[in-house]
Amino acid sequence: MTFTHPLWAVALSVVASSSMATEHSAPGERAATPPAPIQIYAPSAPCRAKTIRPGAKTIEIYWTNGTDGARVTTDEVDHYVDLNVVVRTAGYRHGDCIEVTFHSSDGEDVAMGEKEIVVRGKVNESGIAYFKEPLRNHTLWLRAHTPQSVYR
């Protein structure tokens, strides 16, 4: 099975619980170079309640996959169950708990019988939360058409 990002963009959105920061270049300025790859050694420890910290924010969210944790940069991946989510933060402290919510962009179930999937994890000393295979235990609804057309 091939998992295609354009379908993913329609079928599934990822939203961090804090505000997303965006970095823009001034006119005539060169865009900032992308950050160096981050070595992730262990998944974030689970936690019960997200930390509310004024001024803390999400800088970047991206997918990785494979045994080497390579950043997903193409339009397709082999299996959604092998995807990991990396959340770079600013203003959170080591051990703070952040939350990521997965939901369908069309308001329908994201997984069988689930409107959303919520995962929580502790931020490491580098300000990163790493969610290893957060979708593995779910059966996602991946559809290119409206739900009514799937059953016709």
Secondary structure as a PSIPRED ss2 file (coil, helix, strand):
# PSIPRED VFORMAT (PSIPRED V4.0)

   1 M C   1.000  0.000  0.000
   2 T C   1.000  0.000  0.000
   3 F E   0.000  0.000  1.000
   4 T E   0.000  0.000  1.000
   5 H H   0.000  1.000  0.000
   6 P H   0.000  1.000  0.000
   7 L H   0.000  1.000  0.000
   8 W H   0.000  1.000  0.000
   9 A H   0.000  1.000  0.000
  10 V H   0.000  1.000  0.000
  11 A H   0.000  1.000  0.000
  12 L C   1.000  0.000  0.000
  13 S E   0.000  0.000  1.000
  14 V E   0.000  0.000  1.000
  15 V E   0.000  0.000  1.000
  16 A E   0.000  0.000  1.000
  17 S C   1.000  0.000  0.000
  18 S C   1.000  0.000  0.000
  19 S C   1.000  0.000  0.000
  20 M E   0.000  0.000  1.000
  21 A C   1.000  0.000  0.000
  22 T C   1.000  0.000  0.000
  23 E C   1.000  0.000  0.000
  24 H C   1.000  0.000  0.000
  25 S C   1.000  0.000  0.000
  26 A C   1.000  0.000  0.000
  27 P C   1.000  0.000  0.000
  28 G C   1.000  0.000  0.000
  29 E C   1.000  0.000  0.000
  30 R C   1.000  0.000  0.000
  31 A C   1.000  0.000  0.000
  32 A C   1.000  0.000  0.000
  33 T C   1.000  0.000  0.000
  34 P C   1.000  0.000  0.000
  35 P C   1.000  0.000  0.000
  36 A C   1.000  0.000  0.000
  37 P C   1.000  0.000  0.000
  38 I C   1.000  0.000  0.000
  39 Q C   1.000  0.000  0.000
  40 I C   1.000  0.000  0.000
  41 Y C   1.000  0.000  0.000
  42 A C   1.000  0.000  0.000
  43 P C   1.000  0.000  0.000
  44 S C   1.000  0.000  0.000
  45 A C   1.000  0.000  0.000
  46 P C   1.000  0.000  0.000
  47 C C   1.000  0.000  0.000
  48 R C   1.000  0.000  0.000
  49 A C   1.000  0.000  0.000
  50 K C   1.000  0.000  0.000
  51 T C   1.000  0.000  0.000
  52 I C   1.000  0.000  0.000
  53 R C   1.000  0.000  0.000
  54 P C   1.000  0.000  0.000
  55 G C   1.000  0.000  0.000
  56 A C   1.000  0.000  0.000
  57 K E   0.000  0.000  1.000
  58 T E   0.000  0.000  1.000
  59 I E   0.000  0.000  1.000
  60 E E   0.000  0.000  1.000
  61 I E   0.000  0.000  1.000
  62 Y E   0.000  0.000  1.000
  63 W E   0.000  0.000  1.000
  64 T E   0.000  0.000  1.000
  65 N E   0.000  0.000  1.000
  66 G C   1.000  0.000  0.000
  67 T C   1.000  0.000  0.000
  68 D C   1.000  0.000  0.000
  69 G C   1.000  0.000  0.000
  70 A E   0.000  0.000  1.000
  71 R E   0.000  0.000  1.000
  72 V C   1.000  0.000  0.000
  73 T C   1.000  0.000  0.000
  74 T C   1.000  0.000  0.000
  75 D C   1.000  0.000  0.000
  76 E E   0.000  0.000  1.000
  77 V E   0.000  0.000  1.000
  78 D C   1.000  0.000  0.000
  79 H C   1.000  0.000  0.000
  80 Y H   0.000  1.000  0.000
  81 V H   0.000  1.000  0.000
  82 D H   0.000  1.000  0.000
  83 L C   1.000  0.000  0.000
  84 N E   0.000  0.000  1.000
  85 V E   0.000  0.000  1.000
  86 V E   0.000  0.000  1.000
  87 V E   0.000  0.000  1.000
  88 R E   0.000  0.000  1.000
  89 T E   0.000  0.000  1.000
  90 A E   0.000  0.000  1.000
  91 G C   1.000  0.000  0.000
  92 Y C   1.000  0.000  0.000
  93 R C   1.000  0.000  0.000
  94 H C   1.000  0.000  0.000
  95 G C   1.000  0.000  0.000
  96 D C   1.000  0.000  0.000
  97 C E   0.000  0.000  1.000
  98 I E   0.000  0.000  1.000
  99 E E   0.000  0.000  1.000
 100 V E   0.000  0.000  1.000
 101 T E   0.000  0.000  1.000
 102 F E   0.000  0.000  1.000
 103 H E   0.000  0.000  1.000
 104 S C   1.000  0.000  0.000
 105 S C   1.000  0.000  0.000
 106 D C   1.000  0.000  0.000
 107 G C   1.000  0.000  0.000
 108 E C   1.000  0.000  0.000
 109 D C   1.000  0.000  0.000
 110 V C   1.000  0.000  0.000
 111 A E   0.000  0.000  1.000
 112 M C   1.000  0.000  0.000
 113 G C   1.000  0.000  0.000
 114 E E   0.000  0.000  1.000
 115 K C   1.000  0.000  0.000
 116 E E   0.000  0.000  1.000
 117 I E   0.000  0.000  1.000
 118 V E   0.000  0.000  1.000
 119 V E   0.000  0.000  1.000
 120 R E   0.000  0.000  1.000
 121 G E   0.000  0.000  1.000
 122 K E   0.000  0.000  1.000
 123 V C   1.000  0.000  0.000
 124 N C   1.000  0.000  0.000
 125 E C   1.000  0.000  0.000
 126 S C   1.000  0.000  0.000
 127 G C   1.000  0.000  0.000
 128 I E   0.000  0.000  1.000
 129 A E   0.000  0.000  1.000
 130 Y E   0.000  0.000  1.000
 131 F E   0.000  0.000  1.000
 132 K C   1.000  0.000  0.000
 133 E C   1.000  0.000  0.000
 134 P C   1.000  0.000  0.000
 135 L C   1.000  0.000  0.000
 136 R C   1.000  0.000  0.000
 137 N C   1.000  0.000  0.000
 138 H C   1.000  0.000  0.000
 139 T C   1.000  0.000  0.000
 140 L E   0.000  0.000  1.000
 141 W C   1.000  0.000  0.000
 142 L C   1.000  0.000  0.000
 143 R C   1.000  0.000  0.000
 144 A C   1.000  0.000  0.000
 145 H C   1.000  0.000  0.000
 146 T C   1.000  0.000  0.000
 147 P H   0.000  1.000  0.000
 148 Q H   0.000  1.000  0.000
 149 S H   0.000  1.000  0.000
 150 V H   0.000  1.000  0.000
 151 Y C   1.000  0.000  0.000
 152 R C   1.000  0.000  0.000
